Amino acid sequence: MLLNAIRSGSYHSFICVLKRINVLFLIVGLSFHSSAYADLIKGDVALAAGDLTEAIAFYQSSEHDIEAKIKLASIWMNRDLDSAEDWIEKARKQNSEHAPMHFLRGQIMGMQASNSIFSALSYASKSLESFEKAVALAPDNVNYQNGLLSFYTQAPGIAGGDMDKAKSVALAIAALDPIEGLKANIMVYSQLDDQEGLNALLQKGLTEHSDDPWFMFTAGMIKQSQQEYAQAVGLLSQVSKNQEAKNEESTDQTNSQRYYSAQYQIGKTAILANDFYEQGLNALNNYIDNALISDGMTGIGWARLRKANIIEALGDKTAAYQLYMSIAHHDDKQLKKELKQALKRFR
């Protein structure tokens, strides 16, 4: 039709044909975009259901979309860091001014730096670059600020760690959100090992935020690290599953995670203290029986190990040994190491 219009010299016919072609391309393009968007949604549904294989397949079918690349990088981050790096670098090449991409890239490169010997400084540089870029693109985002803060406080100086810059970031976070600022300053003072400043922050938090479960959990963990175990157990026991954090996007899931994490730590504190065994055992049983384990939470194998530690301390060697043996199949290297040490006591 196009050739006939050109040959006939009919300009009007030629324009009509071009319009039809443009409409056809528009329809095809919209159809492709709609299909790709649908695959993103299907990937999200599969991911929420825990079907990572199906989620990956759906995201890969729409990998031209930067969001799909970011989701793939996020999935692979906990399975294969090299694959995660490949996907996040593809996303960066597509749009280097995308704040969520830079935040995730900062995390991935930071993990790569931790796992690398010869390329650690290179990865650390990339991590810092992305965290700083994410904050520059979205300075009001507390999560991005916290990512940068974590880098400054945890990385060695040669790799870009800087406590003076960390203090500045903590001030910026406090200006955005008071309780997030309290969290940030607790991180800074903990890293500086400034016990006087840290205790002052804890007292301020207990006065102003004693109804906030995040703060009570954090305060309990700090007291645990300071070997003030009675206070640690008391604070961790006040973290309620139905308690909503102030100034935080709190969901039933995050409340549950925080509550059960506190339950696990009560059990661990009992072992460290060689005391509070009944309370620790009840908390660990609650964790083992009811916690839905998600990212950032301690695995059930560890909870069983801690339970066996308490049962052993209470004198029931047979039950403790059986519980130790029930977790012997786990492939967590650190868990296997502690289990091996525990089993030596039964020889």
C-alpha positions, 0 to 999 in steps of 0.5 A: 500500500505504501509503495502504491501510494508513492508510485501513484504520486498521491500525497494524500494517500501517502500521508494516510498510510503513514498515519495508519503505520504510526497508529499500528506502532503505537498500539503495538508499543502500548500492548508491549508496555502493558504486557511488561507491566503485567509481568512486573505485577506477576513477579511481585505476586510471585515474590510475595508468595515466596516463589523466587524462580517464578518471580525471576522469570517474570522480571526477566521477561520485562528486563527492559524496565529499570524496575525489573532490573532493580528487583532482580538485583535485589533478589540475587543480592541474597543468593549470588552477589555477582549476579546482583552486581550484573543486574544493578550495573545494567540498571545504572547504565539505563538511568544513572540518576535513579535514587532507589537504584543507587541505594540498592547498588550501595548495598550490593557493592558494600556486600561485595567489598566485605566478601572480597580481598583484592577488590575490596577498596574498589567495591567500597568506593562504588558503594560510597559513590552510590550511597552519596548519589542516592542522598544527593538525589533524594535528601529527604529520604531517611533510608538513604541517609541511613545507608550512607550513615552505615557506610561512614560508621562501619567502613574503615578510614582507608575505604571511606569510613569517616566518623565526622561525616557520620555525625553530620549525616546523623544531624541531617537525619535528626532534622528530618525525623527526631526518633530516626535521628536518635537511632542515628546518633546511637549508631554513631556513639556506639561506634565511637565507644562513647559510653557516657554519650550513649547512656545519655541518649538511652536515658533521653530515649527512655524518657521520650520514646518508652512506648516505641518498640524499636527504641526498646529493642535497641536499648535492650541490645545495647544493655546486652552488649554492656553486659547489663543483662537484667536491664537487657531482659527487662527492656526486650520484654517490653517489646510488644507484637501489637505495639506501633512505632512512632514516626515510622511506617509500621506494619503488622509484619515489621511489628511481628519481626521486631517482637520475635527478634526481641524474644530470641534476644531474651533467650540469648541474653539468658545464656550470656547471663547464666540466669533468667533461664525460665524466661529465656526458654519461654521466649525461645519456645515462642520464637520457634513455634510462632515466628515467621522468619524473614530477612534480618531475622535469626534462623530457627536453627540458631533458636534451637541451639540457644534452647539446647544451651539453656536445657543443658545449663538446667541439667537435662543433658539427654534432652539437650543432646537430642536437640543439638543433634536435630540441627546437625544438618544445617549448612550455616558455617557459624552455626556448625562451629558453635554446634561442634563446640557444644557437642564436645561437652558430651564426649 
